Amino acid sequence: MKKILLLNGPSLGRLGKREPQLYGHETLAAIVRRLQTIALTWGARLDALQSDEEGVLVSHIIRASGSYDGIILNPGAYTHTSVALRDALQAVPVPCVEVHLSNTAARESFRQISLTAAACQGQIMGFGARSYELALIALLGSPDAERRPRPRRRASAPRARRTAAKS
């Protein structure tokens, strides 16, 4: 069974109440429950942690090595400031997908720089709570990818030549 670690940084525990026009009305608890359900349907397990403390997040990233098959990380404001999170991600051989509810590239200039993204396999942002689901899909892959038959290539039919009738 694959194990995925979901880590959420500062202020994400206030989802649903904090700037709902920007981050949506759904709570972090509801997002986590949905992700855990999705993971179970794919034969995987998702563990989640939210912390406002950088050191707690760093410790969990380091401990993920050997225990988890992937990390979904929403570093929150630490995205733009935390060399410690970046170093922790680079120190473990666990693939990580960074997620953001909003499109940080379209926000204030200081939010457009991610110190952690370069240490991740990829970054998904701007799809609200669906960003988390897309990250989970990226880490687990399609649940029926191996069972789904590949489409056969159609042999192209030879084209009939048009010949003009001679008069």
N, C-alpha and C positions, 0 to 999 in steps of 0.2 A: 504494500500500500504506500503510495506516495504521500509525503507529508509536506505541507506548505505552511510557512510562517508569515502571518500578516502583521506588520508593524505600522503603527500610526503615531505620528509625532504630536507636538504641542497644539493644543486647542481643538484637536479633532474629536475629542470627547464631547465637545459642545455642538457637534453637527445637529442640525434640525432647529437649533436656537440661534446659532451664530450666523449672521448675515445670510438668511435663507434665500434671498434673492440672488445670491452668488453661489452658495454651496448646496442649496436645496433644502427640503423639509425633512428628509429622511435622517433618522438617527444613525450613529455609528453601530449601535447594537443591532438595528434592523439590517444594515448592510452586512455585518458579520454573520448573522443568522442565515441570510440568503446565500452568502458565499460558502458557508459550511454545508448547506443543503446541496448546492451545486457540486461541491467537492465530493460529497458522499455518493452522489449519483454516478460519479466517475471513478468510484473506488479509491478515493483519496481522503485525506484528513487535513483540515485547516485549523490551526491554532492562531489565536489573535491576542495582541497586546497593544494598548495605547498608553503612552507615557509622555508627560510634559518635560521629562528629564532626559537630556542628551546621553548621559552615561548609561542609563538603563537601556536605551535603544542600542548603544554600542555593545553592551554586554550580551544582549540577546542575539545580535548579529554574529558575534564571535562564537557564541555557544551553538549557533545553527549548524556549524560545520560538523558533519558526521551524523547529525540528527534530522536535518531537513533537506528536501530535494529542491526547494526553491523558496524565495522570499519575495513577498509583495510589500513594498515600502512606500508609504506616504510620509515623507519626512516633515511635512508642514513647513513652517518657517525655517527649520534647520536646512532645508534644501539650499538656501542661499548663503548659509554661514558656516556649515559644519564640515570642517576638514576631518574631524574625528569620525564622523559617519562614513565619509568617503574612504578613509584609511581602513576602517573596519570591513567595509564591503570588499575592498581590494585584498584584504588579508584572508578571506575565506573562499573556498572553491564552490560556493553555492550560487547558482544564477539568481539574479535579482531583477525585478521589474519595478521601476519607480512609477508611481501613479499620483495624479493630481485631479481633483474634481473639476477645477477651472482650467482654462487654457492660460497657463502662466506666461506664455510668449506674447499674449495679447493684453497683459496687465502692466502695472507700473514697471519702470525699467529695472529696479532692483530685484523684482521677482522673475525677470527674464533669464537670470543666470542661475544654473544649477551646479553646485559643487559636487553633488552626488551622482548625477546622471552618467558621467563618463565611467563610473565604476559599476554601472548596471548593464544588463543585457539589452535593455530597452526602456523606453519611457512612454507612458500613455497618459494623455491629459485632455481635459476639455469635454469629456463625455459624462460629467456628473458621476453619480454612483456607478454607472456602467463602466467607468474606467477600471474599477476593481475587478469586475467580471471579465473584462477583456484581458487584464493581466493574468487572471487565473487560467483562462483559456490558453494564453501564450505559454504559461509554464507547464500545463498539463497536456496540451495538445488536444486535438479533437478526440472525444471518447470512442468514436467508431471509425477512426481513420484507417485502422488496420483491416476492419471488416468491409469497408466500403470498396466495391470494385472500381478499379480505374476505368474511366471511359475509354472505349476502344477507338482507335483512330480509324476514321473511315477512309477506305481507299478511294482516292479521287477517281471519278469516272472519266474515261477519256472523252475529251471534247470532240464533238462532231464538227467536221470542217464544213464550212459553208462554201459551196461552190456556186458560182453564178451560172445559170443556164445560158449557154451560148445560142444565139439565134442564127 
